[in-house]
Amino acid sequence: MSIEAASNSKKSRPSSSFSLLPDEIVLNCLSRVPRRYDLNISLVSKTLRSLVRSPELHRLRSQLEFVYLSYYLYQDWWLRFSSYWITFRPGEKTTDYHLEQKSLSLVDVPSPCLGSAVSVGSEIYFIGGQSVPSTKNWILDTRSGHLRTAPSMKVGRMKVVRSAHKVAVGVVEGKIYVIGGSYEDSKVEVFDPETQTWDFAGEEKVKSESKFSVSMKQKVYMVGKGGRVSSYSPREGINNESTEVLSDKMKFLCVVENVLYACFKKSGLMWFNTKLKVWRRVVDRDGKDGKLELYSSAAQKMVEYEGKIAFFGH
């Protein structure tokens, strides 16, 4: 092959650039990228800058982005159960958000008593019982709103044990880990959503003394009374993370970009320093925390949304 032919062959190779794709496909890809990366994407090219700023991208994101706030059952005087799930979605404007309440379609679940919740992809898993140990689990398909039964655990577990310690549930590498949730020390169970099977993660029996649990950095973090922090990983087992005990009551816990945040009744919003193993108060740019304390003290729910902390009140 001549040098000229080789040169023409190289020129004829198709480019992998986004510029060769239809706008519809590019927008569909961008809609799945967190908003915090919009500035970096807009610096790549004029075309991407235009698409990032387009109303169509906001519309697509509005259809995809939501936060599952809660799922609840209530019983009226006539012993009839009503089931709903609530989502938090962005509105037409970038600063406009609203709540949506939808009725659930219960499939083969006449009157479920749901335990701890954890999400994997578009499905929410409810693990064990509420105040009575149970091996039963349920799966909520958020796309259809259908609630169906899931494979049972090997050990009966419940959300609250002795009104103090709760079962710890988290996701590590796509698998669900369940720690504690029974009156006696028990083995950690792991559920594989792909094979739909439960198994013990190890032979060691452990006890969860947490009130809240979240997934972060390939571990299940558990926070108990006084802000005591411990963690569980499939490789290391249970480890104590905190060196201090706070004389305060924790209300909520969430993770934002691999940082553990907690809302305390008196101290307000705090974050956990994993290196020093201590809690630190969150302050604004002026070094003040009065407004944050006001928001956190009045909040009824705290969740992560688009790299930010969202507070919900009455």
ROSENU-345317 format. One record per residue (C-alpha): residue number from 1; x, y, z; residue in three letters. Coordinates in nm, 3 decimals. Example, Ala and Ser with C-alpha at 12.3 -4.5 7.8 and 13.67 -1.06 7.14 Angstrom:
% residues 2
1 / 1.230 / -0.450 / 0.780 / ALA $
2 / 1.367 / -0.106 / 0.714 / SER $
//
This chain:
% residues 314
1 / 0.000 / 0.000 / 0.000 / MET $
2 / 0.134 / 0.342 / -0.094 / SER $
3 / 0.176 / 0.626 / 0.157 / ILE $
4 / -0.103 / 0.819 / -0.019 / GLU $
5 / -0.340 / 0.522 / -0.002 / ALA $
6 / -0.263 / 0.471 / 0.365 / ALA $
7 / -0.329 / 0.839 / 0.430 / SER $
8 / -0.665 / 0.822 / 0.252 / ASN $
9 / -0.751 / 0.507 / 0.448 / SER $
10 / -0.689 / 0.687 / 0.776 / LYS $
11 / -0.899 / 0.983 / 0.669 / LYS $
12 / -1.190 / 0.757 / 0.575 / SER $
13 / -1.212 / 0.601 / 0.921 / ARG $
14 / -1.527 / 0.711 / 1.102 / PRO $
15 / -1.481 / 0.943 / 1.399 / SER $
16 / -1.615 / 0.854 / 1.743 / SER $
17 / -1.695 / 1.218 / 1.815 / SER $
18 / -2.036 / 1.318 / 1.949 / PHE $
19 / -2.055 / 1.563 / 1.661 / SER $
20 / -2.139 / 1.279 / 1.421 / LEU $
21 / -2.434 / 1.162 / 1.629 / LEU $
22 / -2.787 / 1.301 / 1.594 / PRO $
23 / -2.882 / 1.558 / 1.857 / ASP $
24 / -3.153 / 1.326 / 1.990 / GLU $
25 / -2.897 / 1.059 / 2.082 / ILE $
26 / -2.652 / 1.310 / 2.233 / VAL $
27 / -2.930 / 1.467 / 2.443 / LEU $
28 / -3.036 / 1.124 / 2.562 / ASN $
29 / -2.679 / 1.056 / 2.678 / CYS $
30 / -2.642 / 1.397 / 2.842 / LEU $
31 / -2.969 / 1.357 / 3.031 / SER $
32 / -2.806 / 1.078 / 3.231 / ARG $
33 / -2.505 / 1.288 / 3.330 / VAL $
34 / -2.536 / 1.477 / 3.665 / PRO $
35 / -2.594 / 1.852 / 3.629 / ARG $
36 / -2.278 / 1.933 / 3.823 / ARG $
37 / -2.075 / 1.832 / 3.514 / TYR $
38 / -2.260 / 2.067 / 3.277 / ASP $
39 / -1.990 / 2.335 / 3.294 / LEU $
40 / -1.713 / 2.091 / 3.201 / ASN $
41 / -1.919 / 1.949 / 2.915 / ILE $
42 / -2.003 / 2.294 / 2.778 / SER $
43 / -1.630 / 2.371 / 2.748 / LEU $
44 / -1.573 / 2.082 / 2.508 / VAL $
45 / -1.741 / 2.237 / 2.203 / SER $
46 / -1.997 / 2.495 / 2.094 / LYS $
47 / -2.237 / 2.218 / 1.995 / THR $
48 / -2.230 / 2.058 / 2.339 / LEU $
49 / -2.259 / 2.399 / 2.502 / ARG $
50 / -2.574 / 2.464 / 2.302 / SER $
51 / -2.722 / 2.124 / 2.391 / LEU $
52 / -2.643 / 2.162 / 2.762 / VAL $
53 / -2.834 / 2.491 / 2.765 / ARG $
54 / -3.126 / 2.361 / 2.559 / SER $
55 / -3.481 / 2.330 / 2.704 / PRO $
56 / -3.500 / 1.980 / 2.556 / GLU $
57 / -3.223 / 1.855 / 2.786 / LEU $
58 / -3.406 / 1.993 / 3.088 / HIS $
59 / -3.725 / 1.821 / 2.973 / ARG $
60 / -3.549 / 1.485 / 2.936 / LEU $
61 / -3.387 / 1.519 / 3.277 / ARG $
62 / -3.720 / 1.604 / 3.432 / SER $
63 / -3.853 / 1.271 / 3.310 / GLN $
64 / -3.558 / 1.077 / 3.446 / LEU $
65 / -3.456 / 1.252 / 3.766 / GLU $
66 / -3.643 / 1.198 / 4.087 / PHE $
67 / -3.585 / 1.112 / 4.449 / VAL $
68 / -3.791 / 0.847 / 4.625 / TYR $
69 / -3.892 / 1.019 / 4.947 / LEU $
70 / -4.106 / 0.762 / 5.115 / SER $
71 / -4.344 / 0.476 / 5.082 / TYR $
72 / -4.609 / 0.427 / 5.342 / TYR $
73 / -4.919 / 0.235 / 5.437 / LEU $
74 / -5.197 / 0.365 / 5.656 / TYR $
75 / -5.500 / 0.195 / 5.802 / GLN $
76 / -5.832 / 0.373 / 5.839 / ASP $
77 / -6.118 / 0.301 / 6.077 / TRP $
78 / -6.267 / 0.046 / 5.839 / TRP $
79 / -5.944 / -0.161 / 5.831 / LEU $
80 / -5.872 / -0.083 / 5.469 / ARG $
81 / -5.514 / -0.026 / 5.359 / PHE $
82 / -5.417 / 0.253 / 5.120 / SER $
83 / -5.070 / 0.251 / 4.967 / SER $
84 / -4.878 / 0.538 / 4.808 / TYR $
85 / -4.529 / 0.627 / 4.701 / TRP $
86 / -4.400 / 0.983 / 4.672 / ILE $
87 / -4.138 / 1.125 / 4.435 / THR $
88 / -3.956 / 1.456 / 4.417 / PHE $
89 / -3.912 / 1.590 / 4.065 / ARG $
90 / -3.782 / 1.908 / 3.901 / PRO $
91 / -4.046 / 2.126 / 3.738 / GLY $
92 / -4.039 / 2.333 / 3.420 / GLU $
93 / -3.793 / 2.582 / 3.568 / LYS $
94 / -3.449 / 2.493 / 3.706 / THR $
95 / -3.548 / 2.624 / 4.050 / THR $
96 / -3.895 / 2.469 / 4.051 / ASP $
97 / -3.954 / 2.133 / 4.220 / TYR $
98 / -4.267 / 1.949 / 4.320 / HIS $
99 / -4.386 / 1.630 / 4.489 / LEU $
100 / -4.586 / 1.360 / 4.315 / GLU $
101 / -4.802 / 1.109 / 4.500 / GLN $
102 / -4.901 / 0.790 / 4.322 / LYS $
103 / -5.109 / 0.493 / 4.428 / SER $
104 / -4.934 / 0.158 / 4.432 / LEU $
105 / -5.044 / -0.148 / 4.244 / SER $
106 / -5.002 / -0.437 / 4.488 / LEU $
107 / -4.930 / -0.767 / 4.311 / VAL $
108 / -4.976 / -1.076 / 4.530 / ASP $
109 / -4.918 / -0.860 / 4.839 / VAL $
110 / -5.256 / -0.814 / 5.015 / PRO $
111 / -5.132 / -0.622 / 5.321 / SER $
112 / -4.753 / -0.592 / 5.340 / PRO $
113 / -4.577 / -0.463 / 5.651 / CYS $
114 / -4.261 / -0.313 / 5.508 / LEU $
115 / -3.921 / -0.290 / 5.672 / GLY $
116 / -3.601 / -0.108 / 5.576 / SER $
117 / -3.573 / 0.028 / 5.222 / ALA $
118 / -3.279 / 0.040 / 4.982 / VAL $
119 / -3.271 / 0.112 / 4.609 / SER $
120 / -3.085 / -0.073 / 4.335 / VAL $
121 / -3.130 / 0.082 / 3.993 / GLY $
122 / -3.498 / 0.151 / 3.929 / SER $
123 / -3.616 / -0.087 / 4.202 / GLU $
124 / -3.665 / -0.031 / 4.575 / ILE $
125 / -3.619 / -0.330 / 4.804 / TYR $
126 / -3.803 / -0.351 / 5.138 / PHE $
127 / -3.616 / -0.580 / 5.374 / ILE $
128 / -3.776 / -0.781 / 5.656 / GLY $
129 / -4.049 / -0.673 / 5.894 / GLY $
130 / -4.130 / -0.347 / 6.070 / GLN $
131 / -4.138 / -0.443 / 6.440 / SER $
132 / -4.161 / -0.822 / 6.412 / VAL $
133 / -3.881 / -1.039 / 6.265 / PRO $
134 / -3.961 / -1.155 / 5.913 / SER $
135 / -3.775 / -1.325 / 5.631 / THR $
136 / -4.010 / -1.174 / 5.372 / LYS $
137 / -3.904 / -0.899 / 5.131 / ASN $
138 / -4.073 / -0.688 / 4.865 / TRP $
139 / -3.962 / -0.510 / 4.550 / ILE $
140 / -4.117 / -0.187 / 4.423 / LEU $
141 / -4.073 / -0.134 / 4.048 / ASP $
142 / -4.065 / 0.246 / 4.027 / THR $
143 / -4.134 / 0.244 / 3.653 / ARG $
144 / -4.466 / 0.060 / 3.682 / SER $
145 / -4.552 / 0.125 / 4.048 / GLY $
146 / -4.601 / -0.248 / 4.108 / HIS $
147 / -4.502 / -0.400 / 4.442 / LEU $
148 / -4.417 / -0.770 / 4.431 / ARG $
149 / -4.271 / -1.029 / 4.664 / THR $
150 / -3.897 / -1.098 / 4.658 / ALA $
151 / -3.699 / -1.409 / 4.762 / PRO $
152 / -3.700 / -1.461 / 5.139 / SER $
153 / -3.395 / -1.421 / 5.362 / MET $
154 / -3.247 / -1.705 / 5.564 / LYS $
155 / -3.286 / -1.519 / 5.897 / VAL $
156 / -3.589 / -1.323 / 6.014 / GLY $
157 / -3.508 / -0.953 / 6.060 / ARG $
158 / -3.697 / -0.638 / 6.154 / MET $
159 / -3.648 / -0.266 / 6.106 / LYS $
160 / -3.645 / -0.173 / 6.477 / VAL $
161 / -3.506 / -0.391 / 6.757 / VAL $
162 / -3.600 / -0.299 / 7.117 / ARG $
163 / -3.696 / 0.052 / 7.000 / SER $
164 / -3.328 / 0.142 / 6.981 / ALA $
165 / -3.122 / -0.044 / 6.723 / HIS $
166 / -3.225 / -0.079 / 6.362 / LYS $
167 / -3.125 / -0.326 / 6.097 / VAL $
168 / -2.849 / -0.185 / 5.873 / ALA $
169 / -2.903 / -0.220 / 5.499 / VAL $
170 / -2.668 / -0.103 / 5.224 / GLY $
171 / -2.551 / -0.168 / 4.869 / VAL $
172 / -2.190 / -0.264 / 4.795 / VAL $
173 / -2.085 / -0.341 / 4.438 / GLU $
174 / -2.447 / -0.385 / 4.333 / GLY $
175 / -2.535 / -0.634 / 4.608 / LYS $
176 / -2.757 / -0.574 / 4.912 / ILE $
177 / -2.605 / -0.640 / 5.255 / TYR $
178 / -2.824 / -0.682 / 5.565 / VAL $
179 / -2.665 / -0.647 / 5.910 / ILE $
180 / -2.841 / -0.713 / 6.240 / GLY $
181 / -3.215 / -0.673 / 6.275 / GLY $
182 / -3.266 / -0.964 / 6.515 / SER $
183 / -3.266 / -1.004 / 6.893 / TYR $
184 / -2.951 / -1.213 / 6.885 / GLU $
185 / -2.624 / -1.168 / 6.696 / ASP $
186 / -2.662 / -1.300 / 6.343 / SER $
187 / -2.465 / -1.353 / 6.025 / LYS $
188 / -2.461 / -1.083 / 5.759 / VAL $
189 / -2.677 / -1.175 / 5.461 / GLU $
190 / -2.613 / -1.064 / 5.103 / VAL $
191 / -2.861 / -1.054 / 4.815 / PHE $
192 / -2.760 / -1.063 / 4.448 / ASP $
193 / -3.026 / -0.881 / 4.237 / PRO $
194 / -2.899 / -1.052 / 3.920 / GLU $
195 / -2.939 / -1.408 / 4.043 / THR $
196 / -3.216 / -1.319 / 4.292 / GLN $
197 / -3.051 / -1.529 / 4.563 / THR $
198 / -2.962 / -1.480 / 4.931 / TRP $
199 / -2.647 / -1.609 / 5.097 / ASP $
200 / -2.442 / -1.548 / 5.412 / PHE $
201 / -2.152 / -1.307 / 5.361 / ALA $
202 / -1.944 / -1.494 / 5.620 / GLY $
203 / -1.955 / -1.716 / 5.925 / GLU $
204 / -1.906 / -1.439 / 6.183 / GLU $
205 / -2.214 / -1.334 / 6.379 / LYS $
206 / -2.245 / -0.957 / 6.430 / VAL $
207 / -2.487 / -0.710 / 6.587 / LYS $
208 / -2.594 / -0.379 / 6.441 / SER $
209 / -2.623 / -0.099 / 6.696 / GLU $
210 / -2.714 / 0.162 / 6.437 / SER $
211 / -3.008 / 0.394 / 6.409 / LYS $
212 / -2.924 / 0.494 / 6.051 / PHE $
213 / -2.732 / 0.327 / 5.771 / SER $
214 / -2.609 / 0.438 / 5.427 / VAL $
215 / -2.380 / 0.310 / 5.153 / SER $
216 / -2.052 / 0.493 / 5.086 / MET $
217 / -1.707 / 0.403 / 4.949 / LYS $
218 / -1.792 / 0.035 / 4.906 / GLN $
219 / -1.898 / 0.009 / 5.270 / LYS $
220 / -2.218 / 0.014 / 5.472 / VAL $
221 / -2.188 / 0.296 / 5.725 / TYR $
222 / -2.392 / 0.271 / 6.045 / MET $
223 / -2.452 / 0.554 / 6.291 / VAL $
224 / -2.583 / 0.478 / 6.638 / GLY $
225 / -2.660 / 0.664 / 6.958 / LYS $
226 / -2.452 / 0.978 / 7.012 / GLY $
227 / -2.329 / 0.978 / 6.654 / GLY $
228 / -2.117 / 0.666 / 6.696 / ARG $
229 / -2.003 / 0.559 / 6.350 / VAL $
230 / -1.911 / 0.207 / 6.242 / SER $
231 / -1.878 / 0.048 / 5.902 / SER $
232 / -1.908 / -0.290 / 5.738 / TYR $
233 / -1.729 / -0.412 / 5.427 / SER $
234 / -1.736 / -0.763 / 5.281 / PRO $
235 / -1.356 / -0.782 / 5.309 / ARG $
236 / -1.296 / -0.623 / 5.651 / GLU $
237 / -1.616 / -0.694 / 5.843 / GLY $
238 / -1.725 / -0.450 / 6.118 / ILE $
239 / -1.496 / -0.157 / 6.207 / ASN $
240 / -1.542 / 0.133 / 6.450 / ASN $
241 / -1.498 / 0.467 / 6.273 / GLU $
242 / -1.566 / 0.735 / 6.537 / SER $
243 / -1.373 / 0.832 / 6.849 / THR $
244 / -1.629 / 1.065 / 7.005 / GLU $
245 / -1.982 / 1.049 / 7.140 / VAL $
246 / -2.217 / 1.345 / 7.100 / LEU $
247 / -2.480 / 1.437 / 7.358 / SER $
248 / -2.729 / 1.501 / 7.081 / ASP $
249 / -3.001 / 1.312 / 6.896 / LYS $
250 / -2.961 / 1.241 / 6.526 / MET $
251 / -3.264 / 1.297 / 6.302 / LYS $
252 / -3.143 / 1.214 / 5.950 / PHE $
253 / -2.843 / 1.078 / 5.762 / LEU $
254 / -2.742 / 1.095 / 5.396 / CYS $
255 / -2.438 / 1.082 / 5.166 / VAL $
256 / -2.340 / 1.355 / 4.919 / VAL $
257 / -2.039 / 1.291 / 4.695 / GLU $
258 / -1.880 / 1.044 / 4.937 / ASN $
259 / -1.927 / 1.268 / 5.241 / VAL $
260 / -2.141 / 1.158 / 5.534 / LEU $
261 / -2.389 / 1.425 / 5.650 / TYR $
262 / -2.618 / 1.408 / 5.953 / ALA $
263 / -2.889 / 1.632 / 6.088 / CYS $
264 / -2.885 / 1.658 / 6.469 / PHE $
265 / -3.164 / 1.796 / 6.685 / LYS $
266 / -2.946 / 2.055 / 6.864 / LYS $
267 / -2.625 / 2.079 / 6.662 / SER $
268 / -2.794 / 2.109 / 6.324 / GLY $
269 / -2.621 / 1.991 / 6.007 / LEU $
270 / -2.285 / 1.816 / 6.054 / MET $
271 / -2.043 / 1.617 / 5.840 / TRP $
272 / -1.818 / 1.328 / 5.940 / PHE $
273 / -1.442 / 1.362 / 5.893 / ASN $
274 / -1.332 / 1.008 / 5.808 / THR $
275 / -0.964 / 1.090 / 5.864 / LYS $
276 / -0.998 / 1.247 / 6.208 / LEU $
277 / -1.303 / 1.031 / 6.286 / LYS $
278 / -1.500 / 1.324 / 6.430 / VAL $
279 / -1.817 / 1.519 / 6.345 / TRP $
280 / -1.785 / 1.879 / 6.226 / ARG $
281 / -2.055 / 2.146 / 6.191 / ARG $
282 / -2.142 / 2.263 / 5.841 / VAL $
283 / -2.112 / 2.641 / 5.794 / VAL $
284 / -2.190 / 2.874 / 5.504 / ASP $
285 / -1.939 / 3.084 / 5.309 / ARG $
286 / -1.939 / 3.348 / 5.582 / ASP $
287 / -1.851 / 3.093 / 5.846 / GLY $
288 / -2.199 / 3.107 / 5.998 / LYS $
289 / -2.442 / 2.823 / 6.056 / ASP $
290 / -2.759 / 2.994 / 6.179 / GLY $
291 / -2.955 / 2.945 / 5.858 / LYS $
292 / -2.842 / 2.584 / 5.823 / LEU $
293 / -2.942 / 2.517 / 6.182 / GLU $
294 / -3.286 / 2.667 / 6.113 / LEU $
295 / -3.338 / 2.450 / 5.805 / TYR $
296 / -3.219 / 2.132 / 5.972 / SER $
297 / -3.413 / 2.181 / 6.294 / SER $
298 / -3.742 / 2.231 / 6.107 / ALA $
299 / -3.683 / 1.950 / 5.857 / ALA $
300 / -3.898 / 1.640 / 5.846 / GLN $
301 / -3.680 / 1.467 / 5.587 / LYS $
302 / -3.330 / 1.509 / 5.444 / MET $
303 / -3.206 / 1.349 / 5.121 / VAL $
304 / -2.934 / 1.389 / 4.859 / GLU $
305 / -3.044 / 1.535 / 4.527 / TYR $
306 / -2.817 / 1.631 / 4.236 / GLU $
307 / -2.513 / 1.665 / 4.460 / GLY $
308 / -2.699 / 1.881 / 4.710 / LYS $
309 / -2.886 / 1.827 / 5.037 / ILE $
310 / -3.261 / 1.875 / 5.016 / ALA $
311 / -3.461 / 1.949 / 5.333 / PHE $
312 / -3.834 / 1.881 / 5.346 / PHE $
313 / -4.072 / 2.030 / 5.601 / GLY $
314 / -4.445 / 2.030 / 5.663 / HIS $
//
